[in-house]
């Protein structure tokens, strides 16, 4: 019996020693694996940093080259499109004809009726215009006749010109405010009446001596 126990104990002893050795080797392997993983992680970080530094440098090197060319082309095109500065200036005549103006506002005449007279008088000599307006049967002729006389008086008093030696260069009739009235009609109705007004303006210039 003792011999069998001794044999069992001897068999157990190497097994226990092997287990102890395996347990001792495990932390050493773990420490080595950790060191290797740390070394690999450090290598990856350094490689990524290098790549990140190199990439922006490449982009910066590429961008200016790509942008400079179109800018230069655009500048050249803009310079080519710009017209050459013109040095010619309009030289005013020293003896430019003066323009004498007169206006009449809120004249109680419809613009459509006043324009018929204005078209007849436009461009005429002042004496011919006076003669035409004096014998015209239209009601607007009297108001335009007064306005032309006023413009001739302005030429004499303000510009030292001869009022009878003027020419009507421009005469315009613009529409003024409309006075709205109502007239009673049959069966209690009321019809609107529009009393129109006009703004008349005249410009005279002296007649050039031939």
Backbone as a printed PyTorch tensor [residue, N CA C, xyz], in Angstrom:
tensor([[[  0.8370,  -1.2240,   0.0000],
         [  0.0000,   0.0000,   0.0000],
         [  0.8550,   1.2500,   0.0000]],

        [[  1.8230,   1.3490,   0.8400],
         [  2.6400,   2.5510,   0.8000],
         [  3.3090,   2.7710,  -0.5290]],

        [[  3.6450,   1.7100,  -1.1790],
         [  4.2970,   1.8870,  -2.4690],
         [  3.3520,   2.5320,  -3.4840]],

        [[  2.0920,   2.1840,  -3.4760],
         [  1.1220,   2.7760,  -4.4130],
         [  0.8920,   4.2470,  -4.1210]],

        [[  0.8310,   4.6220,  -2.8370],
         [  0.6530,   6.0390,  -2.4690],
         [  1.8260,   6.8720,  -2.9300]],

        [[  3.0340,   6.2700,  -2.7430],
         [  4.2190,   7.0180,  -3.1720],
         [  4.1960,   7.2560,  -4.6740]],

        [[  3.7440,   6.2590,  -5.3890],
         [  3.6830,   6.4050,  -6.8580],
         [  2.6850,   7.4830,  -7.2640]],

        [[  1.5330,   7.5180,  -6.5870],
         [  0.5160,   8.5370,  -6.9030],
         [  1.0300,   9.9360,  -6.5960]],

        [[  1.7230,  10.0380,  -5.4490],
         [  2.2490,  11.3510,  -5.0780],
         [  3.3060,  11.8150,  -6.0770]],

        [[  4.1550,  10.8660,  -6.5170],
         [  5.1950,  11.2130,  -7.4910],
         [  4.5570,  11.6390,  -8.8190]],

        [[  3.4570,  10.9700,  -9.1870],
         [  2.7730,  11.3420, -10.4430],
         [  2.0970,  12.7060, -10.3390]],

        [[  1.5620,  13.0150,  -9.1720],
         [  0.8970,  14.3160,  -8.9680],
         [  1.9020,  15.4600,  -8.9190]],

        [[  3.0650,  15.1620,  -8.3940],
         [  4.0600,  16.2330,  -8.2160],
         [  4.4530,  16.8730,  -9.5300]],

        [[  4.7920,  16.1370, -10.6080],
         [  5.1460,  16.8070, -11.8720],
         [  3.9700,  17.5530, -12.4860]],

        [[  2.7430,  17.0270, -12.2560],
         [  1.5750,  17.7520, -12.7980],
         [  1.4220,  19.1080, -12.1220]],

        [[  1.5970,  19.1350, -10.8180],
         [  1.4820,  20.4200, -10.1000],
         [  2.5580,  21.4010, -10.5280]],

        [[  3.7660,  20.8560, -10.7180],
         [  4.8530,  21.7390, -11.1680],
         [  4.5480,  22.3240, -12.5620]],

        [[  3.9670,  21.4980, -13.4480],
         [  3.6400,  21.9770, -14.8100],
         [  2.5670,  23.0600, -14.7690]],

        [[  1.5840,  22.8360, -13.8710],
         [  0.5260,  23.8570, -13.7440],
         [  1.0880,  25.1740, -13.2140]],

        [[  1.9690,  25.0600, -12.2540],
         [  2.5670,  26.2760, -11.6750],
         [  3.3880,  27.0150, -12.7160]],

        [[  4.1500,  26.2240, -13.4850],
         [  4.9400,  26.8710, -14.5510],
         [  4.0360,  27.5530, -15.5830]],

        [[  2.9130,  26.8930, -15.9290],
         [  1.9760,  27.4970, -16.9180],
         [  1.3650,  28.7870, -16.3740]],

        [[  1.0110,  28.7550, -15.0770],
         [  0.4480,  29.9710, -14.4620],
         [  1.4710,  31.1040, -14.4450]],

        [[  2.7160,  30.7830, -14.1910],
         [  3.7620,  31.8140, -14.1620],
         [  4.0210,  32.3860, -15.5570]],

        [[  3.8830,  31.5290, -16.6010],
         [  4.1470,  31.9990, -17.9650],
         [  3.0290,  32.8870, -18.5130]],

        [[  1.7680,  32.6840, -18.0460],
         [  0.6300,  33.4610, -18.5690],
         [  0.7970,  34.9700, -18.3710]],

        [[  1.0710,  35.5090, -17.1660],
         [  1.2490,  36.9710, -17.0400],
         [  2.3860,  37.5080, -17.8840]],

        [[  3.4490,  36.6810, -18.0310],
         [  4.5640,  37.1460, -18.8610],
         [  4.1290,  37.3130, -20.3170]],

        [[  3.3160,  36.3460, -20.8070],
         [  2.8210,  36.4370, -22.1870],
         [  1.8860,  37.6320, -22.3620]],

        [[  1.0260,  37.8450, -21.3360],
         [  0.1010,  38.9860, -21.4150],
         [  0.8540,  40.3070, -21.4610]],

        [[  1.8900,  40.4070, -20.6340],
         [  2.6880,  41.6450, -20.6120],
         [  3.3620,  41.8680, -21.9640]],

        [[  3.8700,  40.7880, -22.5620],
         [  4.5210,  40.9150, -23.8710],
         [  3.5170,  41.3190, -24.9490]],

        [[  2.2970,  40.7160, -24.8700],
         [  1.2690,  41.0640, -25.8650],
         [  0.8560,  42.5280, -25.7260]],

        [[  0.7390,  42.9820, -24.4710],
         [  0.3760,  44.3930, -24.2550],
         [  1.4380,  45.3210, -24.8250]],

        [[  2.7120,  44.9870, -24.5780],
         [  3.8050,  45.8170, -25.0920],
         [  3.7670,  45.8750, -26.6220]],

        [[  3.5170,  44.7230, -27.2390],
         [  3.4570,  44.7020, -28.7130],
         [  2.2960,  45.5330, -29.2410]],

        [[  1.1240,  45.4260, -28.5720],
         [ -0.0390,  46.2220, -29.0170],
         [  0.2140,  47.7220, -28.8560]],

        [[  0.8860,  48.0910, -27.7300],
         [  1.2150,  49.5130, -27.5300],
         [  2.1730,  50.0040, -28.6060]],

        [[  3.1720,  49.1720, -28.9110],
         [  4.1370,  49.5630, -29.9410],
         [  3.4530,  49.7330, -31.2930]],

        [[  2.5120,  48.8210, -31.6130],
         [  1.7860,  48.9320, -32.8850],
         [  0.9140,  50.1890, -32.9260]],

        [[  0.2480,  50.4840, -31.7900],
         [ -0.6100,  51.6770, -31.7330],
         [  0.2130,  52.9420, -31.9100]],

        [[  1.4040,  52.9850, -31.2750],
         [  2.2780,  54.1490, -31.4150],
         [  2.7340,  54.3210, -32.8580]],

        [[  3.0670,  53.1940, -33.4950],
         [  3.4850,  53.2580, -34.9010],
         [  2.3700,  53.7940, -35.7920]],

        [[  1.1130,  53.3320, -35.5270],
         [ -0.0320,  53.8070, -36.3130],
         [ -0.2480,  55.3030, -36.1300]],

        [[ -0.1410,  55.7660, -34.8630],
         [ -0.3440,  57.1970, -34.5870],
         [  0.6910,  58.0400, -35.3050]],

        [[  1.9480,  57.6100, -35.2360],
         [  3.0080,  58.3740, -35.9180],
         [  2.7950,  58.3870, -37.4280]],

        [[  2.3610,  57.2340, -37.9610],
         [  2.1230,  57.1630, -39.4110],
         [  0.9590,  58.0690, -39.8150]],

        [[ -0.1300,  58.0870, -38.9980],
         [ -1.2750,  58.9490, -39.3090],
         [ -0.9020,  60.4300, -39.2380]],

        [[ -0.0970,  60.7800, -38.2210],
         [  0.3400,  62.1740, -38.1020],
         [  1.1590,  62.5990, -39.3070]],

        [[  2.0460,  61.7190, -39.7280],
         [  2.8570,  62.0420, -40.9110],
         [  1.9960,  62.2240, -42.1450]],

        [[  1.0070,  61.3330, -42.3120],
         [  0.1140,  61.4320, -43.4760],
         [ -0.7000,  62.7210, -43.4300]],

        [[ -1.1960,  63.0580, -42.2150],
         [ -2.0000,  64.2840, -42.0840],
         [ -1.1700,  65.5220, -42.3630]],

        [[  0.1050,  65.5070, -42.0070],
         [  0.9780,  66.6480, -42.2880],
         [  1.2980,  66.7580, -43.7640]],

        [[  1.4850,  65.6000, -44.3960],
         [  1.8640,  65.5940, -45.8080],
         [  0.6970,  65.9800, -46.7100]],

        [[ -0.5540,  65.5310, -46.3520],
         [ -1.7160,  65.8030, -47.2050],
         [ -2.0210,  67.2820, -47.3380]],

        [[ -2.1290,  68.0640, -46.2220],
         [ -2.3930,  69.4950, -46.4050],
         [ -1.3150,  70.2080, -47.1620]],

        [[ -0.0590,  69.7510, -46.9880],
         [  1.0190,  70.3880, -47.7320],
         [  0.8370,  70.1710, -49.2220]],

        [[  0.4030,  68.9380, -49.5900],
         [  0.1570,  68.6600, -51.0040],
         [ -1.0050,  69.4790, -51.5320]],

        [[ -2.0880,  69.5850, -50.7060],
         [ -3.2600,  70.3620, -51.1300],
         [ -2.8970,  71.8240, -51.3120]],

        [[ -2.1420,  72.3710, -50.3840],
         [ -1.7290,  73.7760, -50.4960],
         [ -0.8760,  73.9970, -51.7250]],

        [[ -0.0450,  73.0160, -52.0220],
         [  0.7950,  73.1460, -53.2120],
         [ -0.0330,  73.0770, -54.4800]],

        [[ -1.1320,  72.2850, -54.4580],
         [ -1.9610,  72.1330, -55.6520],
         [ -2.9040,  73.3030, -55.8480]],

        [[ -3.5030,  73.8240, -54.7680],
         [ -4.5420,  74.8600, -54.8730],
         [ -4.0520,  76.1350, -55.5350]],

        [[ -2.9380,  76.7270, -55.0790],
         [ -2.5280,  77.9770, -55.7280],
         [ -2.2610,  77.8200, -57.2090]],

        [[ -1.7150,  76.6840, -57.5880],
         [ -1.4260,  76.4780, -59.0070],
         [ -2.7100,  76.4310, -59.8220]],

        [[ -3.7710,  75.8370, -59.2290],
         [ -5.0380,  75.7270, -59.9580],
         [ -5.7740,  77.0500, -59.9920]],

        [[ -5.6470,  77.8550, -58.9180],
         [ -6.4010,  79.1070, -58.8430],
         [ -5.7180,  80.2510, -59.5720]],

        [[ -4.3960,  80.2300, -59.5900],
         [ -3.6850,  81.3530, -60.1880],
         [ -3.9600,  81.4620, -61.6780]],

        [[ -4.0540,  80.3470, -62.3480],
         [ -4.2340,  80.3870, -63.8000],
         [ -5.5530,  81.0170, -64.2160]],

        [[ -6.7170,  80.5940, -63.5950],
         [ -7.9680,  81.2430, -64.0090],
         [ -8.0180,  82.7070, -63.6600]],

        [[ -7.4330,  83.0960, -62.4940],
         [ -7.4470,  84.5190, -62.1250],
         [ -6.6860,  85.3410, -63.1530]],

        [[ -5.5430,  84.8360, -63.5490],
         [ -4.7650,  85.5590, -64.5430],
         [ -5.5240,  85.6620, -65.8600]],

        [[ -6.2150,  84.5650, -66.2370],
         [ -6.9890,  84.5930, -67.4730],
         [ -8.1410,  85.5840, -67.3740]],

        [[ -8.8270,  85.5870, -66.2000],
         [ -9.9460,  86.5160, -66.0160],
         [ -9.4660,  87.9630, -66.0830]],

        [[ -8.3110,  88.2380, -65.4480],
         [ -7.7880,  89.6070, -65.4700],
         [ -7.4580,  90.0220, -66.8990]],

        [[ -6.8650,  89.1060, -67.6500],
         [ -6.5390,  89.4350, -69.0500],
         [ -7.7990,  89.6940, -69.8660]],

        [[ -8.8490,  88.8640, -69.6390],
         [-10.0920,  89.0600, -70.3720],
         [-10.7480,  90.3860, -70.0040]],

        [[-10.7130,  90.7270, -68.6950],
         [-11.3250,  91.9800, -68.2610],
         [-10.5990,  93.1700, -68.8660]],

        [[ -9.2800,  93.0870, -68.9050],
         [ -8.5150,  94.1830, -69.5110],
         [ -8.8030,  94.2910, -70.9990]],

        [[ -8.9860,  93.1430, -71.6460],
         [ -9.2690,  93.1730, -73.0820],
         [-10.6570,  93.7370, -73.3670]],

        [[-11.6340,  93.4400, -72.4690],
         [-12.9960,  93.9160, -72.6880],
         [-13.1500,  95.3990, -72.3990]],

        [[-12.3460,  95.9460, -71.4700],
         [-12.4850,  97.3620, -71.1100],
         [-12.2310,  98.2430, -72.3330]],

        [[-13.1620,  99.1630, -72.5970],
         [-12.9200, 100.0640, -73.7250],
         [-11.8490, 101.0930, -73.3930]],

        [[-11.1740, 101.5200, -74.4090],
         [-10.1370, 102.5130, -74.1910],
         [-10.7600, 103.8240, -73.7540]],

        [[-10.1730, 104.4980, -72.7510],
         [-10.7630, 105.7530, -72.2780],
         [-10.7530, 106.8100, -73.3680]],

        [[-11.9150, 107.3750, -73.5900],
         [-12.0390, 108.3820, -74.6450],
         [-11.6080, 109.7350, -74.1060]],

        [[-10.6780, 110.3510, -74.7750],
         [-10.1690, 111.6570, -74.3550],
         [-10.9510, 112.8120, -74.9560]],

        [[-11.8300, 112.4570, -75.8820],
         [-12.6160, 113.5090, -76.5150],
         [-13.7260, 113.9540, -75.5900]],

        [[-13.8500, 115.2080, -75.3840],
         [-14.9170, 115.7800, -74.5800],
         [-15.7100, 116.7600, -75.4230]],

        [[-16.9700, 116.8040, -75.0590],
         [-17.8380, 117.6980, -75.8170],
         [-17.4840, 119.1400, -75.4850]],

        [[-17.1120, 119.8550, -76.5100],
         [-16.7640, 121.2660, -76.3310],
         [-18.0010, 122.1180, -76.5830]],

        [[-18.3850, 122.8420, -75.5480],
         [-19.5550, 123.7070, -75.6730],
         [-19.2190, 124.9500, -76.4990]],

        [[-20.1840, 125.3200, -77.2940],
         [-19.9900, 126.5270, -78.0820],
         [-20.0330, 127.7400, -77.1560]],

        [[-19.0940, 128.6620, -77.3190],
         [-19.1050, 129.8430, -76.4450],
         [-20.3630, 130.6860, -76.6240]],

        [[-20.9120, 130.6610, -77.8480],
         [-22.1130, 131.4530, -78.1240],
         [-23.3350, 130.5310, -78.2190]],

        [[-23.5220, 129.6670, -77.1980],
         [-24.6690, 128.7720, -77.1870],
         [-25.9410, 129.5690, -76.9350]],

        [[-26.9950, 129.2290, -77.6640],
         [-28.2280, 130.0070, -77.5770],
         [-28.8950, 129.7930, -76.2180]],

        [[-29.2940, 130.8670, -75.5340],
         [-29.9790, 130.7220, -74.2490],
         [-31.4140, 130.2360, -74.4500]],

        [[-31.9470, 129.5720, -73.4410],
         [-33.3060, 129.0450, -73.4690],
         [-34.1020, 129.7350, -72.3730]],

        [[-35.2240, 130.3180, -72.7710],
         [-36.1020, 131.0220, -71.8310],
         [-37.3640, 130.1880, -71.6640]],

        [[-37.7390, 129.9180, -70.3950],
         [-38.8740, 129.0500, -70.1210],
         [-39.9600, 129.7820, -69.3460]],

        [[-41.1790, 129.2820, -69.5260],
         [-42.3290, 129.7800, -68.7690],
         [-43.3200, 128.6330, -68.6400]],

        [[-43.9910, 128.5680, -67.4800],
         [-44.9420, 127.4800, -67.2350],
         [-46.2530, 128.0390, -66.6800]],

        [[-47.3230, 127.3620, -67.0110],
         [-48.6450, 127.6790, -66.4740],
         [-49.2460, 126.3810, -65.9550]],

        [[-49.5780, 126.3490, -64.6550],
         [-50.0830, 125.1290, -64.0350],
         [-51.5510, 125.2580, -63.6690]],

        [[-52.1960, 124.1350, -63.6120],
         [-53.6120, 124.0360, -63.2200],
         [-54.5140, 124.8720, -64.1230]],

        [[-54.2110, 124.8540, -65.4190],
         [-55.0500, 125.5720, -66.3820],
         [-56.3210, 124.7540, -66.5970]],

        [[-57.4890, 125.4090, -66.5360],
         [-58.7540, 124.6790, -66.6250],
         [-59.1050, 124.3650, -68.0790]],

        [[-58.2230, 123.6080, -68.7010],
         [-58.4280, 123.1400, -70.0750],
         [-58.0080, 121.6680, -70.1120]],

        [[-58.7500, 120.8650, -70.8390],
         [-58.3800, 119.4600, -70.9700],
         [-57.0820, 119.3310, -71.7590]],

        [[-56.1500, 118.4690, -71.3360],
         [-54.8740, 118.3440, -72.0650],
         [-55.0560, 117.9430, -73.5160]],

        [[-56.0700, 117.1300, -73.8100],
         [-56.2900, 116.6960, -75.1840],
         [-56.6360, 117.8830, -76.0880]],

        [[-57.4040, 118.8520, -75.5730],
         [-57.7730, 120.0250, -76.3700],
         [-56.6120, 121.0070, -76.4870]],

        [[-55.8190, 121.1260, -75.3920],
         [-54.6920, 122.0720, -75.4320],
         [-53.5850, 121.5880, -76.3640]],

        [[-53.4220, 120.2720, -76.4890],
         [-52.3630, 119.7510, -77.3480],
         [-52.6290, 120.0290, -78.8240]],

        [[-53.8830, 120.1570, -79.1940],
         [-54.1910, 120.4860, -80.5960],
         [-53.6190, 121.8510, -80.9620]],

        [[-53.6750, 122.8090, -80.0460],
         [-53.1190, 124.1470, -80.3050],
         [-51.6010, 124.1240, -80.1900]],

        [[-51.0890, 123.3710, -79.2070],
         [-49.6360, 123.3330, -79.0180],
         [-48.9320, 122.7490, -80.2330]],

        [[-49.5260, 121.7430, -80.8650],
         [-48.9110, 121.1500, -82.0500],
         [-48.8580, 122.1270, -83.2240]],

        [[-49.8200, 123.0350, -83.2950],
         [-49.8240, 124.0310, -84.3860],
         [-48.7380, 125.0760, -84.1810]],

        [[-48.4710, 125.4100, -82.9320],
         [-47.5730, 126.5430, -82.6340],
         [-46.1200, 126.1010, -82.5390]],

        [[-45.8520, 124.8650, -82.2630],
         [-44.4910, 124.3750, -82.0040],
         [-43.5740, 124.6430, -83.1910]],

        [[-42.4030, 125.2670, -82.9120],
         [-41.3950, 125.5630, -83.9360],
         [-41.6240, 126.8350, -84.7270]],

        [[-42.6810, 127.5780, -84.4320],
         [-42.9960, 128.7950, -85.1950],
         [-42.2980, 130.0070, -84.5930]],

        [[-42.1710, 131.0480, -85.3940],
         [-41.6990, 132.3420, -84.8960],
         [-42.7650, 132.9190, -83.9840]],

        [[-42.3400, 133.7130, -83.0170],
         [-43.2830, 134.2020, -82.0050],
         [-44.3600, 135.0960, -82.6070]],

        [[-44.0240, 135.8840, -83.6220],
         [-45.0200, 136.7630, -84.2340],
         [-46.0730, 135.9430, -84.9900]],

        [[-45.6270, 134.9090, -85.6950],
         [-46.5880, 134.0540, -86.4040],
         [-47.4840, 133.2980, -85.4260]],

        [[-46.9000, 132.8630, -84.3150],
         [-47.6960, 132.1480, -83.3150],
         [-48.7460, 133.0640, -82.6950]],

        [[-48.3860, 134.2950, -82.4340],
         [-49.3440, 135.2560, -81.8590],
         [-50.5140, 135.4850, -82.8170]],

        [[-50.1790, 135.6200, -84.0870],
         [-51.2450, 135.8630, -85.0690],
         [-52.1850, 134.6610, -85.1700]],

        [[-51.6160, 133.4460, -85.1270],
         [-52.4510, 132.2470, -85.2240],
         [-53.3490, 132.0920, -83.9810]],

        [[-52.7730, 132.3630, -82.8150],
         [-53.5320, 132.1830, -81.5760],
         [-54.5930, 133.2670, -81.3930]],

        [[-54.3130, 134.4340, -81.9360],
         [-55.2670, 135.5430, -81.7670],
         [-56.5880, 135.2690, -82.4840]],

        [[-56.5150, 134.5690, -83.6140],
         [-57.7220, 134.3250, -84.4060],
         [-58.1880, 132.8600, -84.3460]],

        [[-57.6540, 132.1030, -83.4170],
         [-58.0820, 130.7050, -83.2930],
         [-59.4040, 130.6340, -82.5220]],

        [[-60.3550, 129.8220, -82.9760],
         [-61.6420, 129.7360, -82.2870],
         [-61.6060, 128.8550, -81.0250]],

        [[-60.5270, 128.1280, -80.7760],
         [-60.4700, 127.2230, -79.6440],
         [-60.2020, 127.9830, -78.3450]],

        [[-60.7560, 127.4380, -77.2350],
         [-60.6150, 128.1200, -75.9540],
         [-59.2100, 128.0460, -75.3870]],

        [[-58.4570, 126.9680, -75.6820],
         [-57.0950, 126.8360, -75.1500],
         [-56.1220, 127.8030, -75.7990]],

        [[-56.4830, 128.3830, -76.9440],
         [-55.5750, 129.3130, -77.6460],
         [-55.2950, 130.5400, -76.8000]],

        [[-56.2800, 131.0090, -76.0440],
         [-56.0850, 132.2130, -75.2320],
         [-55.0740, 131.9690, -74.1150]],

        [[-55.1580, 130.8060, -73.4510],
         [-54.2150, 130.4980, -72.3680],
         [-52.7890, 130.3260, -72.8980]],

        [[-52.6440, 129.6700, -74.0440],
         [-51.3040, 129.4950, -74.6240],
         [-50.7470, 130.8230, -75.1050]],

        [[-51.6100, 131.7090, -75.6150],
         [-51.1800, 133.0460, -76.0490],
         [-50.6270, 133.8290, -74.8640]],

        [[-51.2870, 133.7670, -73.7240],
         [-50.8020, 134.4560, -72.5260],
         [-49.4500, 133.8810, -72.0570]],

        [[-49.3220, 132.5670, -72.1450],
         [-48.0730, 131.9280, -71.7110],
         [-46.9030, 132.3230, -72.6010]],

        [[-47.1260, 132.4240, -73.8930],
         [-46.0460, 132.8190, -74.8080],
         [-45.6350, 134.2680, -74.5400]],

        [[-46.6070, 135.1410, -74.2800],
         [-46.2710, 136.5230, -73.9430],
         [-45.4630, 136.5990, -72.6440]],

        [[-45.8060, 135.7310, -71.6690],
         [-45.0490, 135.6970, -70.4210],
         [-43.6090, 135.2480, -70.6460]],

        [[-43.4080, 134.2470, -71.5190],
         [-42.0500, 133.7950, -71.8190],
         [-41.2470, 134.8810, -72.5380]],

        [[-41.8900, 135.6390, -73.4210],
         [-41.1960, 136.7440, -74.1010],
         [-40.7960, 137.8300, -73.0990]],

        [[-41.6660, 138.1220, -72.1290],
         [-41.3310, 139.1100, -71.0950],
         [-40.1530, 138.6280, -70.2420]],

        [[-40.1040, 137.3200, -69.9500],
         [-38.9480, 136.7760, -69.2060],
         [-37.6560, 136.9470, -69.9940]],

        [[-37.7270, 136.7680, -71.3060],
         [-36.5320, 136.9260, -72.1340],
         [-36.0270, 138.3650, -72.1110]],

        [[-36.9610, 139.3240, -72.1150],
         [-36.5560, 140.7340, -72.1120],
         [-36.0140, 141.1660, -70.7550]],

        [[-36.6660, 140.7740, -69.6860],
         [-36.2940, 141.2730, -68.3600],
         [-35.1410, 140.4940, -67.7180]],

        [[-35.0920, 139.1770, -67.9380],
         [-34.1010, 138.3540, -67.2390],
         [-32.8560, 138.0530, -68.0630]],

        [[-32.9730, 138.0520, -69.3990],
         [-31.8450, 137.6510, -70.2420],
         [-31.4140, 138.7440, -71.2210]],

        [[-32.0290, 139.9100, -71.1500],
         [-31.6710, 141.0430, -72.0370],
         [-31.7580, 140.6490, -73.5120]],

        [[-32.8500, 140.0010, -73.8810],
         [-33.0900, 139.6060, -75.2620],
         [-34.2910, 140.3680, -75.8070]],

        [[-34.4320, 140.3510, -77.1150],
         [-35.5700, 141.0010, -77.7700],
         [-36.7170, 139.9960, -77.8030]],

        [[-37.8350, 140.3360, -77.1670],
         [-38.9480, 139.4040, -77.0590],
         [-39.6210, 139.0860, -78.3740]],

        [[-39.5750, 140.0380, -79.3440],
         [-40.2440, 139.8170, -80.6270],
         [-39.3960, 139.0190, -81.6080]],

        [[-38.1710, 138.6880, -81.2360],
         [-37.2840, 137.9330, -82.1280],
         [-36.9520, 136.5780, -81.5080]],

        [[-37.9760, 135.8890, -81.0900],
         [-37.8010, 134.5790, -80.4520],
         [-38.5220, 133.5070, -81.2670]],

        [[-38.1590, 132.2740, -80.9870],
         [-38.7710, 131.1370, -81.6720],
         [-39.1890, 130.1030, -80.6250]],

        [[-40.3460, 129.4660, -80.8320],
         [-40.8580, 128.4680, -79.8810],
         [-40.1940, 127.1310, -80.2080]],

        [[-39.2400, 126.7350, -79.3670],
         [-38.5280, 125.4630, -79.6030],
         [-39.3300, 124.2750, -79.0780]],

        [[-39.7990, 124.3970, -77.8570],
         [-40.5710, 123.2890, -77.2740],
         [-41.7940, 123.8350, -76.5610]],

        [[-42.8900, 123.1010, -76.6570],
         [-44.1010, 123.4010, -75.9150],
         [-44.7640, 122.0590, -75.5800]],

        [[-44.9870, 121.8410, -74.2950],
         [-45.5460, 120.5640, -73.8290],
         [-46.7720, 120.8210, -72.9720]],

        [[-47.7080, 119.8770, -73.0390],
         [-48.9430, 119.9560, -72.2510],
         [-49.0510, 118.6530, -71.4610]],

        [[-48.9620, 118.7480, -70.1320],
         [-49.0660, 117.5840, -69.2570],
         [-50.4000, 117.6150, -68.5190]],

        [[-50.8440, 116.4450, -68.1030],
         [-52.1300, 116.3350, -67.4180],
         [-51.9850, 116.7000, -65.9500]],

        [[-52.9020, 117.5440, -65.4700],
         [-52.9380, 117.9350, -64.0650],
         [-54.0090, 117.1720, -63.3030]],

        [[-54.2970, 117.5690, -62.0790],
         [-55.3440, 116.8930, -61.3070],
         [-56.7300, 117.1220, -61.9010]],

        [[-57.5980, 116.1460, -61.7150],
         [-58.9590, 116.1970, -62.2510],
         [-59.9380, 116.5460, -61.1350]],

        [[-60.7930, 117.5210, -61.3890],
         [-61.8450, 117.8970, -60.4370],
         [-63.0840, 117.0500, -60.7390]],

        [[-63.5440, 116.3080, -59.7640],
         [-64.6750, 115.4000, -59.9750],
         [-65.9580, 116.0440, -59.4230]],

        [[-66.9310, 116.1530, -60.3090],
         [-68.2230, 116.7300, -59.9390],
         [-69.3390, 115.7730, -60.3740]],

        [[-70.5530, 116.0090, -59.8490],
         [-71.7160, 115.1770, -60.1860],
         [-72.8830, 116.0740, -60.5800]],

        [[-73.6420, 115.6090, -61.5420],
         [-74.8100, 116.3580, -62.0160],
         [-76.0520, 115.4850, -61.7920]],

        [[-77.1010, 116.0910, -61.2190],
         [-78.3380, 115.3070, -61.0120],
         [-79.0440, 115.0440, -62.3370]],

        [[-79.5670, 113.8270, -62.4250],
         [-80.2980, 113.4340, -63.6300],
         [-81.6590, 112.8670, -63.2400]],

        [[-82.3900, 112.3620, -64.2320],
         [-83.7630, 111.9040, -64.0160],
         [-83.8060, 110.6790, -63.1020]],

        [[-84.9370, 110.5260, -62.4240],
         [-85.2130, 109.3930, -61.5420],
         [-84.2160, 109.2930, -60.3860]],

        [[-83.7760, 110.4620, -59.9200],
         [-82.8920, 110.4850, -58.7570],
         [-81.4730, 110.0100, -59.0010]],

        [[-81.0480, 109.9400, -60.2540],
         [-79.6910, 109.4970, -60.5630],
         [-78.7110, 110.6600, -60.5350]],

        [[-77.4180, 110.3220, -60.5250],
         [-76.3520, 111.3250, -60.5750],
         [-75.2680, 110.8150, -61.5150]],

        [[-74.8520, 111.6840, -62.4280],
         [-73.8070, 111.3050, -63.3930],
         [-72.5280, 112.0800, -63.0840]],

        [[-71.3560, 111.4190, -63.1530],
         [-70.0930, 112.1130, -62.8480],
         [-69.6510, 113.0330, -63.9770]],

        [[-68.9990, 114.1230, -63.5910],
         [-68.4060, 115.0620, -64.5340],
         [-66.9420, 115.2470, -64.1270]],

        [[-66.0220, 115.0100, -65.0500],
         [-64.5920, 115.1690, -64.7880],
         [-64.1110, 116.4800, -65.4090]],

        [[-63.7440, 117.4240, -64.5610],
         [-63.2030, 118.7040, -65.0390],
         [-61.6800, 118.6040, -64.9870]],

        [[-61.0900, 118.4090, -66.1420],
         [-59.6580, 118.1510, -66.2260],
         [-58.8620, 119.4450, -66.2610]],

        [[-57.6110, 119.3610, -65.7600],
         [-56.6820, 120.4980, -65.7850],
         [-55.3970, 120.0670, -66.4750]],

        [[-54.5900, 121.0300, -66.8560],
         [-53.3540, 120.7280, -67.5800],
         [-52.2510, 121.6800, -67.1370]],

        [[-51.0060, 121.1980, -67.2520],
         [-49.7980, 121.9900, -66.9940],
         [-49.1120, 122.2380, -68.3360]],

        [[-48.9730, 123.5100, -68.7040],
         [-48.3990, 123.8760, -70.0020],
         [-47.0450, 124.5400, -69.7570]],

        [[-46.0370, 124.1570, -70.5350],
         [-44.7030, 124.7630, -70.4350],
         [-44.1960, 125.0960, -71.8310]],

        [[-43.4990, 126.2500, -71.9170],
         [-42.9950, 126.7550, -73.2060],
         [-41.5270, 127.1080, -73.0420]],

        [[-40.7260, 126.8650, -74.0760],
         [-39.3180, 127.2550, -74.1040],
         [-39.0560, 128.0190, -75.3870]],

        [[-38.4510, 129.2100, -75.2540],
         [-38.1400, 130.0860, -76.3850],
         [-36.6410, 130.2190, -76.5320]],

        [[-36.1840, 130.3610, -77.7610],
         [-34.7800, 130.6550, -78.0600],
         [-34.7230, 131.7860, -79.0780]],

        [[-33.6770, 132.6100, -79.0240],
         [-33.5810, 133.7030, -80.0050],
         [-33.3570, 133.1830, -81.4140]],

        [[-33.8680, 133.9160, -82.3810],
         [-33.7330, 133.5310, -83.7760],
         [-32.3100, 133.8160, -84.2350]],

        [[-31.6780, 132.8270, -84.9040],
         [-30.3170, 133.0110, -85.3890],
         [-30.3200, 133.9180, -86.6020]],

        [[-29.3490, 134.8250, -86.6180],
         [-29.2410, 135.7500, -87.7640],
         [-28.5860, 135.0090, -88.9180]],

        [[-29.2250, 135.0460, -90.0970],
         [-28.6760, 134.3820, -91.2850],
         [-27.5400, 135.1960, -91.8720]]])
